[in-house]
């Protein structure tokens, strides 16, 4: 992933921000929904940083081993 052009990361970040913003607007500007989405994104970020999603040589999904 380090050798991707900068605009790929930029496009992903902008798409993520736009998605969160549109979801917030669609939920009627609900701060509770915004907090839930941001917390969920933080949890997914922490899980991905640990390498959880890169485990490929197992028969069962990785969450069975946690």
MIPADREN-302881 format. One record per residue: residue number from 0; residue in three letters; x, y, z of N, C-alpha, C in turn. Coordinates in Angstrom, 1 decimal. Example, Ala and Ser with C-alpha at 12.3 -4.5 7.8 and 13.67 -1.06 7.14 Angstrom:
MIPADREN-302881
<r 0; ALA; <13.2; -5.7; 7.8>; <12.3; -4.5; 7.8>; <13.2; -3.3; 7.8>>
<r 1; SER; <12.8; -2.2; 7.1>; <13.7; -1.1; 7.1>; <12.9; 0.0; 7.9>>
//
This chain:
MIPADREN-302881
<r 0; UNK; <0.8; -1.2; 0.0>; <0.0; 0.0; 0.0>; <0.9; 1.3; 0.0>>
<r 1; UNK; <2.1; 1.2; 0.4>; <2.9; 2.4; 0.4>; <3.2; 2.9; -1.0>>
<r 2; UNK; <3.2; 2.1; -2.0>; <3.5; 2.6; -3.3>; <2.3; 3.1; -4.1>>
<r 3; UNK; <1.2; 3.4; -3.5>; <0.1; 3.9; -4.2>; <0.3; 5.4; -4.4>>
<r 4; UNK; <-0.2; 6.0; -5.5>; <-0.1; 7.4; -5.6>; <-0.9; 8.2; -4.5>>
<r 5; UNK; <-0.5; 9.4; -4.2>; <-1.2; 10.1; -3.1>; <-2.6; 10.4; -3.4>>
<r 6; UNK; <-3.0; 10.5; -4.6>; <-4.4; 10.8; -4.9>; <-5.4; 9.6; -4.6>>
<r 7; UNK; <-4.9; 8.4; -4.5>; <-5.7; 7.3; -4.2>; <-6.1; 7.4; -2.7>>
<r 8; UNK; <-5.2; 7.7; -1.8>; <-5.5; 7.9; -0.4>; <-6.4; 9.1; -0.2>>
<r 9; UNK; <-6.1; 10.2; -1.0>; <-6.9; 11.4; -0.9>; <-8.4; 11.1; -1.3>>
<r 10; UNK; <-8.5; 10.4; -2.4>; <-9.9; 10.1; -2.8>; <-10.6; 9.2; -1.8>>
<r 11; UNK; <-9.9; 8.3; -1.2>; <-10.6; 7.4; -0.2>; <-11.0; 8.3; 1.0>>
<r 12; UNK; <-10.1; 9.1; 1.5>; <-10.4; 10.0; 2.6>; <-11.6; 10.9; 2.4>>
<r 13; UNK; <-11.6; 11.5; 1.2>; <-12.7; 12.4; 0.8>; <-14.0; 11.7; 0.7>>
<r 14; UNK; <-14.0; 10.5; 0.1>; <-15.2; 9.7; 0.0>; <-15.7; 9.3; 1.4>>
<r 15; UNK; <-14.8; 8.9; 2.3>; <-15.2; 8.6; 3.7>; <-15.8; 9.8; 4.4>>
<r 16; UNK; <-15.2; 10.9; 4.3>; <-15.8; 12.1; 4.9>; <-17.1; 12.5; 4.3>>
<r 17; UNK; <-17.3; 12.4; 3.0>; <-18.5; 12.7; 2.4>; <-19.6; 11.7; 2.8>>
<r 18; UNK; <-19.2; 10.4; 2.9>; <-20.2; 9.4; 3.3>; <-20.7; 9.7; 4.7>>
<r 19; UNK; <-19.8; 10.0; 5.6>; <-20.2; 10.3; 7.0>; <-21.1; 11.5; 7.1>>
<r 20; UNK; <-20.7; 12.5; 6.3>; <-21.5; 13.8; 6.3>; <-22.9; 13.5; 5.7>>
<r 21; UNK; <-23.0; 12.7; 4.6>; <-24.3; 12.4; 4.0>; <-25.2; 11.5; 4.9>>
<r 22; UNK; <-24.5; 10.6; 5.6>; <-25.3; 9.8; 6.6>; <-25.8; 10.6; 7.7>>
<r 23; UNK; <-25.0; 11.5; 8.2>; <-25.4; 12.4; 9.3>; <-26.6; 13.3; 8.8>>
<r 24; UNK; <-26.6; 13.8; 7.6>; <-27.7; 14.6; 7.1>; <-28.9; 13.8; 6.9>>
<r 25; UNK; <-28.7; 12.5; 6.4>; <-29.9; 11.7; 6.1>; <-30.6; 11.2; 7.4>>
<r 26; UNK; <-29.8; 11.2; 8.5>; <-30.3; 10.9; 9.8>; <-31.0; 12.1; 10.5>>
<r 27; UNK; <-31.2; 13.1; 9.8>; <-31.8; 14.3; 10.4>; <-30.9; 15.1; 11.3>>
<r 28; UNK; <-29.6; 15.2; 11.0>; <-28.6; 15.9; 11.8>; <-28.5; 15.3; 13.3>>
<r 29; UNK; <-28.7; 14.0; 13.4>; <-28.7; 13.4; 14.7>; <-27.2; 13.2; 15.2>>
<r 30; UNK; <-26.9; 13.9; 16.3>; <-25.6; 13.8; 16.9>; <-25.3; 12.4; 17.4>>
<r 31; UNK; <-26.4; 11.7; 17.9>; <-26.2; 10.3; 18.3>; <-25.7; 9.4; 17.2>>
<r 32; UNK; <-26.4; 9.6; 16.0>; <-26.0; 8.8; 14.9>; <-24.5; 9.1; 14.5>>
<r 33; UNK; <-24.2; 10.4; 14.5>; <-22.8; 10.8; 14.1>; <-21.8; 10.1; 15.1>>
<r 34; UNK; <-22.1; 10.2; 16.4>; <-21.2; 9.6; 17.4>; <-21.1; 8.1; 17.1>>
<r 35; UNK; <-22.2; 7.4; 16.9>; <-22.1; 5.9; 16.6>; <-21.3; 5.6; 15.4>>
<r 36; UNK; <-21.5; 6.4; 14.3>; <-20.7; 6.1; 13.1>; <-19.2; 6.4; 13.4>>
<r 37; UNK; <-18.9; 7.5; 14.0>; <-17.5; 7.8; 14.3>; <-16.8; 6.8; 15.2>>
<r 38; UNK; <-17.6; 6.3; 16.2>; <-17.0; 5.3; 17.1>; <-16.8; 4.0; 16.4>>
<r 39; UNK; <-17.8; 3.6; 15.5>; <-17.7; 2.4; 14.7>; <-16.4; 2.5; 13.8>>
<r 40; UNK; <-16.2; 3.6; 13.2>; <-15.1; 3.8; 12.3>; <-13.8; 3.7; 13.2>>
<r 41; UNK; <-13.7; 4.2; 14.4>; <-12.6; 4.1; 15.2>; <-12.3; 2.7; 15.6>>
<r 42; UNK; <-13.3; 1.9; 15.9>; <-13.2; 0.5; 16.2>; <-12.6; -0.3; 15.0>>
<r 43; UNK; <-13.2; 0.0; 13.9>; <-12.7; -0.7; 12.7>; <-11.2; -0.3; 12.3>>
<r 44; UNK; <-10.9; 0.9; 12.6>; <-9.5; 1.4; 12.4>; <-8.5; 0.6; 13.3>>
<r 45; UNK; <-8.9; 0.5; 14.6>; <-8.1; -0.2; 15.6>; <-7.9; -1.7; 15.2>>
<r 46; UNK; <-9.0; -2.3; 14.8>; <-9.0; -3.7; 14.4>; <-8.1; -3.9; 13.2>>
<r 47; UNK; <-8.2; -3.0; 12.2>; <-7.4; -3.1; 11.0>; <-5.9; -2.9; 11.2>>
<r 48; UNK; <-5.6; -2.0; 12.2>; <-4.2; -1.7; 12.5>; <-3.5; -2.9; 13.1>>
<r 49; UNK; <-4.3; -3.7; 13.8>; <-3.7; -4.9; 14.4>; <-3.4; -6.0; 13.4>>
<r 50; UNK; <-3.8; -5.8; 12.2>; <-3.6; -6.9; 11.2>; <-4.7; -7.9; 11.1>>
<r 51; UNK; <-5.8; -7.7; 11.8>; <-6.9; -8.6; 11.8>; <-7.4; -9.0; 10.4>>
<r 52; UNK; <-7.5; -8.1; 9.5>; <-8.0; -8.3; 8.2>; <-7.0; -8.9; 7.2>>
<r 53; UNK; <-5.8; -9.1; 7.6>; <-4.8; -9.6; 6.7>; <-4.5; -11.1; 6.9>>
<r 54; UNK; <-5.2; -11.7; 7.9>; <-5.0; -13.1; 8.2>; <-5.7; -13.9; 7.1>>
<r 55; UNK; <-5.0; -14.7; 6.3>; <-5.5; -15.4; 5.2>; <-5.4; -16.9; 5.2>>
<r 56; UNK; <-4.5; -17.4; 6.0>; <-4.3; -18.8; 6.0>; <-5.0; -19.5; 7.2>>
<r 57; UNK; <-6.3; -19.3; 7.3>; <-7.0; -20.0; 8.3>; <-8.3; -20.5; 7.7>>
<r 58; UNK; <-8.8; -21.6; 8.3>; <-10.0; -22.2; 7.8>; <-11.3; -21.4; 8.2>>
<r 59; UNK; <-11.3; -21.0; 9.5>; <-12.4; -20.2; 10.0>; <-12.1; -18.7; 10.0>>
<r 60; UNK; <-13.1; -17.9; 10.0>; <-12.8; -16.4; 10.1>; <-12.0; -16.1; 11.3>>
<r 61; UNK; <-11.2; -15.1; 11.3>; <-10.3; -14.8; 12.3>; <-11.0; -14.4; 13.7>>
<r 62; UNK; <-12.2; -14.0; 13.7>; <-12.8; -13.6; 14.9>; <-13.1; -14.8; 15.8>>
<r 63; UNK; <-13.1; -16.0; 15.3>; <-13.3; -17.2; 16.1>; <-12.0; -17.5; 17.0>>
<r 64; UNK; <-10.9; -16.9; 16.6>; <-9.7; -17.1; 17.4>; <-9.4; -16.1; 18.4>>
<r 65; UNK; <-10.2; -15.1; 18.5>; <-10.0; -14.0; 19.5>; <-10.4; -14.4; 20.8>>
//
